Amino acid sequence: MSIVSYDYALLETLRTSVGEWSKEHFDRSLPPDGSSFGMLRCAAGMAEELSELICGRDKQEYLDAVADICIYGLDLCYRAGFGMRDMLTCDDETSIWENHGSPFLSSTVLQVQITNLSVHIGKICHGCLKRSQGIRGTEDHLADIKINMKHVWGLCRSVCAGVGEDLNRVVYNTACSVIKRDWTKNPDGAHEETT
């Protein structure tokens, strides 16, 4: 497994291109009640708690993380207008996501990398969430976000190398496709316009 070094110039160009594209397509005003932002915060909270679940050292920490995931889930359901019974008994087959296992997950190394990815992504969510809530101000949330983002990129690079791919090329190809999507003109199907 050969790990290719980062192409910093390329990644910086992509960061700017994707960032500008994202601002143009997604930085619209929130609804008057702010429910979209509130739902995003709930999702971030759930992801952050997922990292705590994975890192739990004892039964109490596991149970605390599970409960907190559910608390964020309750808030999200409230904001989305989902009744609990309706949500808990809804038909899964209406999901746009297919429920198939990944053939790559048969690798123990890859399973560990993905577990580590979820931990670092959760820690990024933790920092974003606490900053947006204006709490735990004694923690350096930006520094935590930055170091965990570094780990995310390193793990993504290792995952790519493990399947014989170069992260730089994978990110470049995807970014070139994504920034062609016009979500303002086609909010329901821009992802189908380019591949």
Secondary structure, DSSP 8 states (H G I E B T S, - for coil): -------HHHHHHHHHHHHHHHHHHH-----TT-HHHHHHHHHHHHHHHHHHHHH--SHHHHHHHHHHHHHHHHHHHHHHT--HHHHHTS-GGG-SS-----GGGG-HHHHHHHHHHHHHHHHHHHHHHHHHHT--TTS-HHHHHHHHHHHHHHHHHHHHHHTT--HHHHHHHHHHHHTT--TTT-TTTGGGT--
